[in-house]
Amino acid sequence: MLVDRTLAIDRIYTRRLFQWVKSNPHLFTEHVNSIFAAILEATDYSHPAEWYPKTLALRRKVIMHVGPTNSGKTYNALRALASARFGVYAGPLRLLAVEIFDRFNRGTILPKDADPNAVPGTYKRTCNLLTGEEIRTLDDDAGLLSCTVEMLSSLTRYDVAVIDEIQMLTDPERGGAWTAAVLGTSAAELHLCGEESVVPLVQQMLKDTGDEVIVNRYERLTPLVVAPNSLHGNLKGIEKGDCVVSFSRNRIFSLKQAIEEKTGMRCALAYGRLPPEVRSEQAELFNDPNSGYDVLVGSDAIGMGLNLRIKRIVLDTVSKWDGVKERALSLSQIKQIAGRAGRYGLHEDETVGVVTALKESDMGLIRKALATTIKPGAQRAVLPRRTEEHSAIEQLLISPASFASVFELQSFLARYGPSYTMREITGGMQAATAIDNLCGNLTLEERILVFNAPVQWRDEVIREAMVLLLSMYRDDMNVDLTKALEDLNLLDDLLHVEEIRAGGSSTEIPSSNQLQSLEGLYRVLVVYKWFHNRFPLAFCQGQHADDLKLRTEDAIEWCLERIRAKNIRKYPDEPTHDVAAEVPLNI
């Protein structure tokens, strides 16, 4: 918080300095005045659509598909893509990109006006895959591409492009990629899929581009209702097809154990820190009626990229730690989580989605959320960081200008319209400072590439790994993955878990800390693969990283099977009040 306040003060004084110089040109030389004026011009981002002149000249047809979860909005956009000769799908997760890649190649996405009774596979389309970690080129001349949003190029011309989860353009960390996609994707027909809340923002962004904007609104395919009562803290009320949502990793583990003890049903797990592949495996277990996993316990990240057959959402709590204190969930957050209910089975008659709570005291807020029409508040799209704008400022500063200085100046002086904002500065400064310390020998384009890497600089494990990997790259131009992981002490828990499994021990139970270490190892391997695809000669152990990723996923799956939360307060068989209120969120 102190860092944020210091940066805010720096921003105020920097802007005042430039305003003062501009207002008092007689106090400075012509050269100083021209430099200050040029910097102000270089930080004027009032019309970011002009960064993409070829796209601006197209006059695109932009079709927004907006609505709640389980409304069919994305599928309709994909059918338009299946009808195109050249097209691209861009989504937020590698797993989503892989899913769309598979579906096009299998022919399970039907083009518009296709015969629904056609032989399976009739409408197969060759589709390539491009993500930060993985490239699969089935045919150099394939007409379709499935990718993550960060990999979408504004230089390629498409007939149809589909951008998924469009509300992500307001995300402080990744939003710039969605903004670039909306403004820069060169497609005759651009489909944007996501939440209703961003419709006014997108309309404002495209107001001066000449693009035609059409909004298609969708309703849920199945009704969503609030249960008459909560579970009154009694976990024996958990039923097959339920998804219990909590907001603490340890709390998720404690709920899993308690539910399994009280009901005899097994629980699959899904939360944000799990590798996407593991989340997908857990989702498959939950969806399969014959797997023995009848209940899902997860965080509010359950929906992203997962097709879940949830009958009922059970909210463990309606408050969440925001980094400072516990805060009540917003009505829109509750509504979004509740919307995951209602996909129970593929051909079930019982398709009504139900939402309830573990505690009766939470039911009032849930009822209010589902009865409220959420009006979109003021939102801003995050501007992308591009080489051109950075270079323009760097050339005006006294050489050598640090990357952090340019980033800071951009953040402090940038002028943009009411639809836009800049990337969150604190995390950006961490990345920029690391680049100055470790990447001074790279070209500006390479430094921008590192800066835009999908790295969570607030993640201590990732931050330490980035410092080590970039140091090895700077010093040796060769990043030995095995040595790096040994130096970071990230292999020990993987080897220990594999040793336990090989020994067939049925008594030793992995700890939560070991699972956390494996999750950290996985995140580092993902980062290494990202760099391998961009600097393959230096980050040359891509196959080794793939092998370790598979081993780590396997180890995490095994840990989820056996792990037990410690110091869990027992649930009485017949609670007389809301027992859940007694169980701390952070155990």
Stockholm file with secondary structure:
# STOCKHOLM 1.0

chainA/1-587         MLVDRTLAIDRIYTRRLFQWVKSNPHLFTEHVNSIFAAILEATDYSHPAEWYPKTLALRRKVIMHVGPTNSGKTYNALRALASARFGVYAGPLRLLAVEIFDRFNRGTILPKDADPNAVPGTYKRTCNLLTGEEIRTLDDDAGLLSCTVEMLSSLTRYDVAVIDEIQMLTDPERGGAWTAAVLGTSAAELHLCGEESVVPLVQQMLKDTGDEVIVNRYERLTPLVVAPNSLHGNLKGIEKGDCVVSFSRNRIFSLKQAIEEKTGMRCALAYGRLPPEVRSEQAELFNDPNSGYDVLVGSDAIGMGLNLRIKRIVLDTVSKWDGVKERALSLSQIKQIAGRAGRYGLHEDETVGVVTALKESDMGLIRKALATTIKPGAQRAVLPRRTEEHSAIEQLLISPASFASVFELQSFLARYGPSYTMREITGGMQAATAIDNLCGNLTLEERILVFNAPVQWRDEVIREAMVLLLSMYRDDMNVDLTKALEDLNLLDDLLHVEEIRAGGSSTEIPSSNQLQSLEGLYRVLVVYKWFHNRFPLAFCQGQHADDLKLRTEDAIEWCLERIRAKNIRKYPDEPTHDVAAEVPLNI
#=GR chainA/1-587 SS CHHHHHHHHHHHHHHHHHHHHHHCGGGSCHHHHHHHHHHHHHTBCSCGGGGCHHHHTTCCEEEEEECCSSSSHHHHHHHHHHTCSSEEEEESSHHHHHHHHHHHHHTCSCCTTCCTTSCTTTTCCCEEEECSSCEECSCTTCSEEEEEGGGCCSSSEEEEEEECCGGGGGCTTTHHHHHHHHHHCEEEEEEEEECGGGHHHHHHHTTTTCCEEEEEECCCSSCEEECSSCCTTCGGGCCTTEEEECSCHHHHHHHHHHHHHHHCCEEEEECTTSCHHHHHHHHHHHHCTTSSEEEEEECTTTTTTCCCCBSEEEESCSEEECSSSEEECCHHHHHHHHTTBCCCSSSCSCCCEEEEESSGGGHHHHHHHHHSCCCCCCCCEECCCCHHHHHHHHTTSSSSCCHHHHHHHHHHHCBCCTTEECCCHHHHHHHHHHHHHHCTTSCHHHHHHHHTSSCCTTCHHHHHHHHHHHHHHHHHSCCCHHHHHHHTTCSHHHHHHHHHHHHTCSSCCCCHHHHHHHHHHHHHHHHHHHHHTTSTTTSCCHHHHHHHHHHHHHHHHHHHHHCCCSSCCCCCSSCSSCGGGGSCSCC
#=GC SS_cons         CHHHHHHHHHHHHHHHHHHHHHHCGGGSCHHHHHHHHHHHHHTBCSCGGGGCHHHHTTCCEEEEEECCSSSSHHHHHHHHHHTCSSEEEEESSHHHHHHHHHHHHHTCSCCTTCCTTSCTTTTCCCEEEECSSCEECSCTTCSEEEEEGGGCCSSSEEEEEEECCGGGGGCTTTHHHHHHHHHHCEEEEEEEEECGGGHHHHHHHTTTTCCEEEEEECCCSSCEEECSSCCTTCGGGCCTTEEEECSCHHHHHHHHHHHHHHHCCEEEEECTTSCHHHHHHHHHHHHCTTSSEEEEEECTTTTTTCCCCBSEEEESCSEEECSSSEEECCHHHHHHHHTTBCCCSSSCSCCCEEEEESSGGGHHHHHHHHHSCCCCCCCCEECCCCHHHHHHHHTTSSSSCCHHHHHHHHHHHCBCCTTEECCCHHHHHHHHHHHHHHCTTSCHHHHHHHHTSSCCTTCHHHHHHHHHHHHHHHHHSCCCHHHHHHHTTCSHHHHHHHHHHHHTCSSCCCCHHHHHHHHHHHHHHHHHHHHHTTSTTTSCCHHHHHHHHHHHHHHHHHHHHHCCCSSCCCCCSSCSSCGGGGSCSCC
//
